Amino acid sequence: MNVDDFAPRISYFFNSHLDFFEEIAKFRAARRIFAKRMKEKYGAKNPRSMWLRFHTQTAGCTLTAQQPENNIMRTAFQAMAAVLGGTQSLHTNSMDETLALPSEKAVKIALRTQQLLAYETGIINTVDPLGGSYYVESLTTKMEEGANKIFDEIDSLGGVIPAIDAGYFQKEIADAAYRYQLELEKKEKFMVGVNEFVEEKEIVEIPILQISPDVEKKQRKRLAELKQSRNQLAVNECLSEIEIAATDGKNLMPVFVKASDNYVTLGEMVGTLKKHFGIYEESVVF
């Protein structure tokens, strides 16, 4: 396929964390890398093929159960970094997500955070408002160089799949998590309400969403009724087609679509795939 036939439709999903300028530089570096590789490596001619489209979600792992109202500000800063970095769409996490599924009030505050950025701050009025800043430009270049070194390491292992088999990604993630935890414990990195500005007798007063056990009962009942009313012969045929496609290495998507149209459940599809592919277990290398 010609790269220009599909590249304009590619989109990515990124997280936005709390090191404000580093996050902006990360998004800007990603846009640079994508544009250069599309043009220089894959020979794209259409300018739209070189435009990186991406969605951003604020980082749930940075939210804290302690002083959960602080998560409103964390989310706002992360969302602003994403917008300044050039995101096309955005999800803002709710302040109570470390405690339960978000309450309606918490979800509305998260939505209003986006609307405040979009309608009141003016930061959306220009494409790259920090372009030309010495600090941001140098940080973007540093981020780009660091990312390319990682890509080179992956290539040296034979690509993504061999790197997964070698435990490369798992080790990098584990090492990063360990370094982060050490930084918190040594107070080389601060988290308000967790390792600094701690309230010893904190009382969390925000409303917590409670899910009724009746929800599960109703869903189980609906599933049982569905299985009784659907065409079981069609279901069996679809599951057989999934197994054949998986065994022969064929495109599974058309058979998934047909199975969904015949009310084959996700659990039944996955169960059929397990017969052929088994269950993936990470290769952990330390």
N, C-alpha and C positions, 0 to 999 in steps of 0.2 A: 504493500500500500504506500501511496505517496504520503509523506509526513503531513503535508498541508491539508490532506483530506480529513484528518482526525485530530491533529494537535490543537486546533482552536477549541475543541470540546473537552480537553483534559482539564481536570480541576483537582486541587489538593485540599487536605484538611490539616490545619496546624493548631497547636496549643499556644496560648500566650501566658507567660509566667510573670514573675514580679520584678526582675531586674529590668527596669523600664527601658533604658537606652539599648541594652543588649537585645531585648526582644525586638525593638524597632529595627536594629541592625540585622537581626536574624531574618526578618521578613524581606528586607531590602536585598540582603545577600542571596536569598532564595530566588528573588526575581532576576537578579543578575545571572546567577548560575543557569537558570532555566533558559533565559534568552540566549546566552552564549552557546549552550549545548544544542539548543534547537537549531541555531544558525550554523555553527561551526562543525558540530558532530553529525547532525541529522540532515543538514542541507535545506532547512525550511526557507521558503521564499516569502510566504505570506506573513506580514507583520503580526497578525493576530495569533499566529502559531508561536510567537515568541513572547506573548503577553502571559505571564503567570496568573492564572485565576486560582484563588484559594479562599476557603472558608476558615474562620478562626473560632475556637472555643476557649474561653478563659479557663485557667488551670484549676480543676477541682482539687488536685493534690496540694495546692497551697492554702486551701481553706482550713479553718481551725474550728474545733468544737468549743474551745475556750473563747469567750467574748465574741460570739458569732456575728454580732453586728459589725465588727471590724471587716468581715468578709465583703460587705457592701463596698467599702473603699478599695479593698484588694481587687475585686472584680472590675471596678471603674477604671483603675489604673491599667489593668491588663487589657481591657477593652480599648482604652485610648491608645495604648501602644500598638494594638493590632490595626487600628484605623490609620495612625500615623505611618505604619509600615506598609499600608496599601491593601488591606484585606477587602474583599468584595462583599462578604456576608459575615455575620457575627452571631455567636451564641454567648449570652452572659449567664454564668452560674448563679444560683440562688444562695443566700447567706446561710441557709440551714441544711445544706446538702451533706454536711458531715454528720448530721444528727438523724435525718430521716429523709424520705421523699419530700420535695419542697412543698410548703404550704402555699395557698393561693396568694397570700399577702407577700411572701418572699419572692414568688415568681413575678408578681407585678412590679416590685422594686427593681428586680433584675431587668425587666422590660423597660421601665422608666429610665434606668441607667443608660441604655442604648438610645432612648429617645432624647435624653438630655444632651448626649454627645452629638447626635445627628442634628438637632434643631436649635441648640442654644450655644454651643461652644465655637462653631465656625470652623472646626478642624477638617470638615469634609469639603471645604471650598477650594482646595488645591490638591493636586495629585500626590505630590511629594514635598510636604511642607518643610522637612528637615534636610532636604537635599542641599548640599553646599556647606553644611555645618562641618567644621574640621573634625570634631569629635565623632559625630555620627558617621561621616564618610570613612574615617580611619577604622572605626569599629566595624563597619560594614565590610571593608576590605579584609580585616583580620578574620572576621567570621567566614567570609568566602574562602579564604585560604585554608582555614581549619576544616571546613566542610569538604573541600577538594582532597585534602589529605586522607580523610575518612573514606571518601569514594575510592581513592587509590588503594587503600588497605583492603577494601571489599573486593576490588578487581583482582588484587594479588592473590586472594583466596579462591578466585575462580568465579566470583559473582555472588549474588544474594543467597541463592539456595545452598551452595557449599558453605557460605559464611554462617547460615543458620545451623547447618549440620555440625559445623565446628564450634558452635556455641558463642560465636563472636558477638552477636547482638545482646544475647542474654548476659554475657560477662560485662559488656560496656554499660548496660542498664544497671546491673547489680553494683558495679564499681561506683557509678555516679550516685546511686542512692546511698551507698555507704559513706562516700565523701560528704554528701550533703548532711547526713545525720551527725557525722563527726563535727562538722562546722557548727551545727546547732548546739551540740553538747559543749564544745569549746568556746562558744559565743563568738566565733569568727563570723557567723551569720546570725542575724537577729530575726525572731518571729514574735511580733507583739502579742502578748498574752500567753505565750508558751515558754519562752526562755528569757523574756524581759517584759517589764511592766505587768507582772503577773498579779492577779487578785487571788489571795489565798482562800477567801470564803466567797467565791463567785457563785451567784445564783443566775441561771439562765432563765430568762422570763419570756422568751419568744415562743409563740404557739408552735407546737410540734404536730405535724400531720399524723394521725393514727388511721391505719388501714383496717377496716373491719374484716374479720375472718369470713364474713358472709360473701365477700368478693370472690374468694377462692371456691367456695361452695357453688356459687352461681356459675363460675367459669367451668368448673368440672361438669356441672349439669348441662350446660350449653354444648360442651364437647361430646358428652355422651349422646345427646339428642342428635347432634350432627352426624356422628358415626352411624347411628341407627337409620337416618333418613337418606344418606348419600348412596350412590350406586357403587356397591362394594366390588363388582366385577371391574368397573372402570378404575377404581382405586388400585386393585391388584395388578391390572395391566400397566398403570402408570409406574408403580413401584418396580415392576419387572423391567420397564424401559429405562428407568434410572439405573438399575443394576447393570444392564447391558451396556449403557452409555459409559458408565464408570469403568467397567471392565475393558471396553474397547478403546478407551481414551477419547471418546467423542465429546462434542460440545454438550454440556449438561444443561445449559440455560433453557433451551426449548422444551426439554422434558420436565424441567422444574415448573415452567409456566403452565404446561398442560396439566401437570399434577395439581397445581394450585387451583386451576379451573375446575378440577374434579374433586376438590375439597380434601386432598391428601394433606395431612398435617405436617408441620415442620419436623416434629419428632419422628414421624414415620419416614420422611425423606432422609433425615440424618441417620436413623437406624439402618436404612438400606445402604447408605454410603459406608458406614462403619464395617459392613461385611467385607467390603473390598479394600478400603483404605486403612482400616483400624483406627486407633486413637493416637494422635500425635503426642509425644512426650518430649519435652525440651532436653537438649543436650547441654548439661551444665558443666562448664569448664572453669575452674578457679585456680 
